[in-house]
Amino acid sequence: MKKLIRVIMVEDHPDYREGIRFALETVDDIELKQTFGTAERALRSVQDANDSTAPDVVLLDLNLPGISGLEAIPWFKQYVPKTHLIVLSQSDREADVLEAISAGASGYLLKNASLDQITDGIRTVMTGGATLDANIAKFILDTIQAKPRKNIDAITLTDREMEVLSLVGEGLLKKQISDRLKISMPTVATHVRHIYEKLKVQNAPAAISKAYRTGILPVKGKE
């Protein structure tokens, strides 16, 4: 029997919370174990969790009463370090996006994301990837491209790895990359893993950031 992905949600708006609960009930491989209206309650629930009881993924709003989602991220990382955090927020503020990713979030989606985007994001982070709203991904790239780049030695990506990295930077999921390049999803996953190993990073935002900062990917208009 396939292992269910255990998810908890931290969201203070009951209607949105219940909408996600209802939607995830239709998904076979994901189980929404608990929902919380505040970060404090969610943190208390995971404080003493072990590997068998900790959630696999936390869907985390940022604008919460009491401790904000951004303030809660380091606490989740401390209490349940193997749990993946996906921000699910209305905020597309530059500072929120960058701070959440820097604090350890594996993904950042906006609340207008479809159920498919949310479930694909959950599955993606469970395989070691990162999920980003396409507009958020574009913002991150634009921000990175505006910064001075550093020289780098001894990092060489294959042509195919460069193609995959560029598509990751556009915010595409592994399935979309697979369709675009007409290669299998396991092959995409292998390329992504090799990219992370070569760049010495843990996730997609860090890979894209390093690729632009070091000149591996060309800045638009300067190819």
Backbone hydrogen bonds, N-H to C=O, Kabsch-Sander energy under -0.5 kcal/mol:
donor,donor_aa,acceptor,acceptor_aa,energy
5,I,29,D,-2.7
6,R,4,L,-0.6
7,V,31,E,-2.7
8,I,57,V,-2.0
9,M,34,Q,-2.0
10,V,59,L,-3.0
11,E,9,M,-0.6
11,E,36,F,-2.8
17,R,13,H,-2.5
18,E,14,P,-2.9
19,G,15,D,-2.0
20,I,16,Y,-2.3
21,R,17,R,-2.2
22,F,18,E,-2.8
23,A,19,G,-2.3
24,L,20,I,-2.7
25,E,21,R,-1.1
26,T,23,A,-1.5
27,V,24,L,-1.5
28,D,26,T,-0.5
30,I,27,V,-0.5
31,E,5,I,-2.8
33,K,7,V,-2.6
33,K,31,E,-1.1
34,Q,7,V,-0.9
36,F,9,M,-2.5
39,A,67,I,-0.6
42,A,38,T,-1.6
43,L,39,A,-3.0
44,R,40,E,-2.2
45,S,41,R,-1.7
46,V,42,A,-1.1
47,Q,43,L,-1.2
49,A,46,V,-1.7
53,T,50,N,-1.0
54,A,50,N,-2.7
56,D,6,R,-1.9
57,V,6,R,-2.0
58,V,84,H,-2.7
59,L,8,I,-2.7
60,L,58,V,-0.7
60,L,86,I,-2.7
61,D,10,V,-2.4
61,D,59,L,-0.5
64,L,62,L,-1.5
69,G,62,L,-2.5
72,A,68,S,-1.7
73,I,69,G,-1.4
75,W,71,E,-0.5
76,F,72,A,-2.5
77,K,73,I,-2.5
78,Q,74,P,-1.5
79,Y,75,W,-2.9
80,V,76,F,-3.0
83,T,80,V,-2.0
84,H,56,D,-2.7
86,I,58,V,-3.0
86,I,84,H,-0.5
87,V,85,L,-0.5
87,V,107,G,-2.4
88,L,60,L,-2.2
89,S,109,L,-2.2
97,V,93,R,-2.3
98,L,94,E,-2.4
99,E,95,A,-2.4
100,A,96,D,-2.5
101,I,97,V,-2.1
102,S,98,L,-2.5
103,A,99,E,-2.1
104,G,100,A,-0.7
104,G,101,I,-0.8
105,A,100,A,-2.5
106,S,85,L,-2.6
107,G,85,L,-1.1
108,Y,131,T,-2.2
109,L,87,V,-3.1
111,K,89,S,-1.4
113,A,110,L,-2.1
118,I,114,S,-2.3
119,T,115,L,-3.0
120,D,116,D,-2.7
121,G,117,Q,-2.1
122,I,118,I,-2.3
123,R,119,T,-2.4
124,T,120,D,-2.4
125,V,121,G,-2.3
126,M,122,I,-1.4
127,T,123,R,-0.8
127,T,124,T,-1.0
128,G,125,V,-1.5
129,G,124,T,-2.4
131,T,106,S,-1.4
133,D,108,Y,-2.4
137,A,133,D,-2.9
138,K,134,A,-2.1
139,F,135,N,-2.1
140,I,136,I,-2.5
141,L,137,A,-2.3
142,D,138,K,-2.7
143,T,139,F,-2.6
144,I,140,I,-2.6
145,Q,141,L,-2.8
146,A,142,D,-1.1
147,K,144,I,-1.6
150,K,213,R,-3.7
156,T,154,A,-0.6
162,M,158,T,-2.4
163,E,159,D,-2.0
164,V,160,R,-2.6
165,L,161,E,-2.8
166,S,162,M,-2.4
167,L,163,E,-1.9
168,V,164,V,-2.5
169,G,165,L,-2.1
170,E,166,S,-0.7
170,E,167,L,-0.5
171,G,168,V,-1.7
172,L,167,L,-1.9
177,I,173,L,-2.6
178,S,174,K,-2.8
179,D,175,K,-2.2
180,R,176,Q,-2.7
181,L,177,I,-2.8
182,K,178,S,-1.1
183,I,178,S,-1.6
188,V,184,S,-2.0
189,A,185,M,-2.8
190,T,186,P,-2.0
191,H,187,T,-2.3
192,V,188,V,-2.7
193,R,189,A,-2.4
194,H,190,T,-2.3
195,I,191,H,-2.4
196,Y,192,V,-2.5
197,E,193,R,-2.3
198,K,194,H,-2.6
199,L,195,I,-2.5
200,K,196,Y,-1.1
201,V,196,Y,-2.0
207,A,203,N,-2.0
208,I,204,A,-2.8
209,S,205,P,-2.5
210,K,206,A,-2.4
211,A,207,A,-2.4
212,Y,208,I,-2.1
213,R,209,S,-2.5
214,T,210,K,-2.1
215,G,212,Y,-0.6
216,I,211,A,-1.3
217,L,211,A,-1.9
222,K,219,V,-2.3
